[in-house]
Amino acid sequence: MAASTPPLRVVQWATGNIGARALRQVIGHPGLELAGVYVHSAKKAGVDAGELCGLEPTGVLTTGDPAEITALGADCVLYMPAACDFDEVCGLLESGANVVTTRGEFHHPGSMDPGVRERVEAACERGGASVHSTGSSPGFITEAVPLVLTSIQRRLDSLTISEFADLSRRDSPDLLFDIMGFGKPPAALDERRLTHGKVSFGPSLRAVADALSIPLDSLEAGGEVAVASRAVRIAAGTLEAGTVAAQRITVSGMRDGRPVLNFRATWYCTTEIDADWDLRSTGWHLAVEGDAPLDVDMRFSIPLERMASVSPGYTANRAVNAVPVVCAAAPGIRTTAELPQVIAALG
């Protein structure tokens, strides 16, 4: 009888909201072995990994020294910091560790700065390793699902991914009122937010278009707001009538002068607004127009009060489940279309 396949040795890099969730999943995964944990905070250094994420002790202590991580010879690093440091990523790749990241810099190699792309690809070649960006959005809903839905098309007129977030129970006044602009007089969305939308979701649209052999000519982004039709009390405070209560950004992949692939993010604090936006529960809606039309609704079937504690798993789990296919891939920046289907090992 053939020996069983040894577990893949995995490092968790960063233990924030999503990273801590990924760490728990690695510890409990039947095909993965926790090799190390990198933390940014000195207070977290030297702590048992299990203790850090609410589990029993594992015997693996965290470190704030990148050299200790690269010396481990791990098969893969789950790279989940708040910002991407290409020096760190290239160092990991050169050490021979594959990288799965929830950072969005690697969804579409062609969208990367040419100099950065060349540097990362050289690091992959030197280390014989690959790097892959994934998560729930962008990732699962902007790449994996569209590629499945278009597999039954022979003519695609358009595909629109709509993401909905009901923020009415989000008790974060600073985020909603000061940063996002809810509860303020209506005004055009800041150009920086539109640019952020293109940077965040444009590469996914380009990656899907390239995979379908319909490369995009350009990306366009637009945004709009809707106001509350009456005063509404939400968890974060009060929205007065006539102030911003909903907003959405649409990123469109253009081909031959028309939008072929679209991503639309809609955030709202109440459904009582002055616009007919077909607001849906928190989750996703996909509309495919072609010779095999589809209308798909995917809702997060959890109470809004639990959303903050449950939703990180949507992103973390996808990354953890992708580790085996990324480790088996050829060296380089690997896209969703290039990799085999990600299948969760749940036994």
C-alpha positions in Angstrom: 0.0 0.0 0.0 1.4 3.4 -1.0 2.3 5.7 1.9 -0.1 8.6 2.5 0.8 12.0 1.2 2.6 14.0 3.9 0.8 17.2 4.9 1.8 20.5 3.4 3.7 22.7 5.8 2.1 26.1 5.9 3.0 29.5 7.5 0.4 32.1 8.4 1.7 35.6 7.7 -0.3 38.2 9.7 -3.1 37.4 12.1 -5.6 40.2 11.7 -9.4 39.6 11.3 -9.0 37.3 8.2 -5.5 36.0 9.1 -6.6 34.7 12.5 -9.5 32.9 10.9 -7.1 31.3 8.3 -4.8 30.3 11.1 -7.6 28.4 12.8 -8.5 26.6 9.6 -4.9 25.6 8.9 -4.5 24.1 12.4 -7.6 22.0 11.9 -7.0 21.1 8.3 -6.4 17.3 7.6 -3.9 18.0 4.8 -2.0 20.9 6.2 0.6 21.3 9.0 1.2 24.6 10.7 4.9 25.4 10.3 5.1 28.9 11.6 3.3 32.2 12.2 4.6 35.7 11.4 3.1 38.6 13.4 3.7 42.4 13.1 3.0 43.3 16.7 5.6 42.8 19.3 2.9 41.9 21.8 2.0 38.9 19.7 5.5 37.6 19.2 6.5 34.5 21.1 2.9 33.5 21.7 1.6 30.0 20.9 -0.3 30.0 17.6 -3.3 28.2 19.1 -3.6 30.7 22.0 -3.5 33.5 19.5 -6.5 32.3 17.6 -8.6 30.8 20.4 -7.6 27.2 20.1 -5.6 24.7 22.2 -1.8 25.1 22.2 0.0 23.9 19.1 3.6 24.1 20.1 4.2 26.6 17.3 5.3 30.0 18.6 4.8 33.2 16.6 7.7 35.3 15.4 8.2 38.9 14.2 11.4 38.0 12.4 11.0 37.3 8.6 14.3 35.5 8.5 12.9 32.8 10.9 10.0 32.3 8.5 12.1 31.9 5.3 14.4 29.5 7.2 11.5 27.1 7.9 11.4 25.7 4.3 7.6 25.8 4.3 5.6 24.6 1.3 3.3 27.7 1.4 2.8 31.0 3.1 -0.7 32.4 3.6 0.2 36.1 3.1 -2.5 38.3 4.7 -1.1 41.7 5.8 -2.9 45.0 5.6 -0.6 46.1 2.7 1.5 44.2 0.2 5.3 44.5 0.6 6.9 43.2 -2.6 10.2 42.8 -0.8 8.5 40.4 1.6 6.7 38.5 -1.2 9.8 38.2 -3.3 11.8 37.0 -0.3 9.3 34.3 0.4 9.2 33.1 -3.2 13.0 33.1 -3.5 13.1 30.9 -0.4 11.0 28.3 -2.2 7.7 29.0 -0.4 4.6 29.2 -2.5 2.4 32.2 -1.6 -1.4 32.3 -1.4 -2.6 35.8 -0.6 -5.8 37.7 0.1 -4.0 40.8 -1.2 -5.3 41.8 -4.6 -2.0 42.6 -6.4 -1.7 39.3 -8.3 -5.1 38.6 -9.7 -4.1 39.6 -13.3 -0.3 39.7 -14.1 -1.0 42.0 -17.1 -2.5 44.6 -14.8 0.6 44.8 -12.6 3.4 47.4 -13.0 5.7 45.9 -15.5 8.8 46.3 -13.3 7.1 44.8 -10.3 5.7 41.9 -12.4 9.2 41.2 -13.8 10.7 41.2 -10.3 8.0 38.8 -8.9 8.3 36.4 -11.8 12.1 36.3 -11.4 11.7 35.5 -7.7 9.2 32.7 -8.6 11.7 31.3 -11.1 14.6 31.4 -8.7 12.6 29.7 -5.9 10.6 27.4 -8.1 7.5 28.8 -6.4 4.2 30.3 -7.4 2.0 33.1 -6.0 -1.8 33.4 -6.3 -4.3 36.1 -5.1 -7.7 34.9 -4.0 -10.5 35.4 -1.5 -14.2 35.9 -1.6 -14.4 39.2 -3.4 -12.3 39.7 -5.4 -11.6 36.1 -6.2 -14.4 33.6 -5.7 -17.3 35.7 -6.9 -15.4 37.7 -9.5 -13.4 34.8 -11.1 -14.3 31.3 -10.0 -18.1 31.7 -10.2 -18.1 33.7 -13.5 -15.9 31.1 -15.1 -18.3 28.3 -14.1 -21.4 30.3 -15.3 -19.8 31.0 -18.7 -18.9 27.4 -19.2 -22.4 26.8 -20.6 -22.4 29.8 -22.9 -21.4 30.0 -26.5 -22.3 33.7 -26.8 -21.8 36.1 -23.9 -23.5 39.5 -24.2 -22.8 40.6 -20.7 -22.1 39.3 -17.2 -22.9 41.5 -14.2 -21.8 40.7 -10.6 -23.7 42.7 -8.0 -22.5 42.7 -4.4 -24.8 43.9 -1.7 -24.0 44.9 1.9 -26.7 45.9 4.4 -24.9 48.0 6.9 -27.9 48.9 9.1 -26.6 46.8 12.0 -23.0 47.8 11.7 -22.2 49.7 14.8 -19.3 51.7 13.3 -20.1 55.4 13.3 -16.6 56.4 12.3 -16.6 54.1 9.3 -20.1 54.8 8.1 -20.4 58.5 8.7 -16.9 59.9 8.6 -15.2 57.6 6.1 -18.0 56.3 3.8 -20.1 59.5 4.0 -23.4 58.1 5.0 -25.7 60.6 6.8 -24.2 63.5 4.8 -25.8 65.7 2.1 -25.6 63.9 -1.3 -22.6 64.6 -3.5 -20.6 62.9 -6.2 -18.5 60.0 -5.1 -14.9 60.9 -4.6 -12.7 60.1 -7.6 -10.3 58.2 -5.3 -13.1 55.8 -4.4 -13.8 55.2 -8.1 -10.1 54.6 -8.8 -10.0 52.2 -5.8 -12.9 50.3 -7.3 -11.1 49.9 -10.6 -7.8 48.8 -8.9 -9.6 46.3 -6.6 -11.9 44.7 -9.2 -10.6 45.6 -12.6 -7.9 43.0 -12.6 -10.4 40.2 -11.9 -12.6 41.4 -14.8 -9.5 41.4 -17.1 -8.5 38.0 -15.9 -11.9 36.5 -16.7 -12.1 38.3 -20.1 -8.6 37.0 -21.0 -9.6 33.5 -20.0 -12.7 33.7 -22.3 -10.6 35.0 -25.2 -12.5 38.4 -25.2 -9.8 40.7 -23.8 -11.1 44.1 -22.6 -10.3 47.4 -24.4 -10.6 49.4 -21.2 -12.1 49.7 -17.7 -14.6 52.4 -16.7 -15.9 53.2 -13.2 -18.9 55.3 -12.0 -20.7 55.8 -8.8 -23.9 57.2 -7.4 -25.7 57.8 -4.1 -29.3 57.6 -2.9 -30.8 59.4 0.1 -33.1 58.4 2.9 -36.7 59.1 2.2 -37.3 59.6 6.0 -35.3 59.7 9.2 -34.0 56.2 10.0 -32.3 54.9 13.2 -29.5 52.4 12.5 -27.0 50.8 14.8 -24.4 53.5 14.1 -26.8 56.4 14.7 -29.5 58.3 12.8 -29.8 59.0 9.1 -31.8 62.1 8.5 -34.2 62.4 5.6 -32.4 63.6 2.5 -28.9 62.4 3.6 -26.9 59.7 1.9 -28.3 56.2 2.8 -27.1 54.1 0.0 -24.2 54.2 -2.5 -22.9 52.1 -5.3 -19.8 51.8 -7.5 -19.8 50.1 -10.8 -16.7 48.9 -12.6 -17.2 47.9 -16.2 -14.9 46.0 -18.6 -15.4 47.5 -22.0 -15.1 45.8 -25.3 -16.0 47.2 -28.7 -17.6 50.2 -27.0 -20.0 48.3 -24.6 -19.7 46.9 -21.1 -19.2 43.1 -21.3 -18.2 42.3 -17.7 -19.4 44.4 -14.7 -18.9 44.5 -11.0 -21.2 46.6 -8.9 -20.9 47.1 -5.2 -23.9 48.5 -3.4 -23.8 49.5 0.3 -26.9 50.6 2.1 -28.1 51.5 5.6 -31.8 51.3 4.9 -34.0 50.2 2.0 -36.1 53.3 2.3 -34.3 55.4 -0.3 -35.3 57.7 -3.1 -34.0 55.4 -5.9 -35.2 52.1 -7.4 -32.0 50.0 -6.9 -33.5 46.6 -6.4 -31.7 46.3 -3.0 -31.2 42.7 -2.0 -30.0 41.0 1.2 -26.3 40.9 1.9 -24.7 38.7 -0.7 -24.2 38.5 -4.4 -26.4 38.5 -7.5 -25.1 37.4 -10.9 -26.9 38.1 -14.2 -25.6 36.5 -17.4 -27.0 37.6 -20.8 -26.1 35.3 -23.7 -27.3 32.2 -25.5 -27.8 30.5 -22.1 -29.2 33.3 -19.8 -28.8 32.9 -16.1 -30.0 34.8 -13.0 -28.2 33.7 -9.8 -28.8 34.9 -6.2 -26.3 34.0 -3.5 -27.3 35.3 -0.1 -25.3 35.2 3.2 -27.9 33.3 5.3 -26.7 34.6 8.7 -28.3 37.4 10.9 -26.8 40.8 10.3 -25.7 40.9 14.0 -23.4 37.9 13.3 -22.1 39.1 9.9 -18.8 40.6 11.3 -17.9 37.4 13.1 -18.8 35.0 10.2 -17.9 36.9 7.0 -14.1 36.7 7.4 -14.4 33.0 6.8 -15.7 33.6 3.2 -12.3 35.1 2.4 -10.0 33.1 4.6 -11.4 29.7 3.7 -11.0 30.2 0.0 -7.3 31.0 0.5 -6.7 28.0 2.8 -8.5 25.6 0.3 -6.3 27.0 -2.5 -3.0 25.9 -0.9 -2.7 22.4 -2.4 -3.4 23.6 -6.0 -1.0 26.5 -5.7 1.7 24.3 -4.3 1.3 21.9 -7.2 1.3 24.7 -9.9 4.2 25.6 -12.1 6.4 28.6 -10.9 5.0 32.0 -11.6 2.0 34.3 -10.9 -0.9 32.0 -11.2 -4.4 33.1 -12.0 -7.7 31.4 -11.2 -8.2 30.3 -14.8 -4.8 28.6 -14.9 -5.3 26.6 -11.7 -7.4 23.5 -11.3 -10.7 23.9 -9.5 -10.2 24.6 -5.8 -11.8 21.7 -3.9 -12.1 21.8 -0.1 -10.7 18.8 1.8 -13.3 18.5 4.6 -12.6 15.0 5.9 
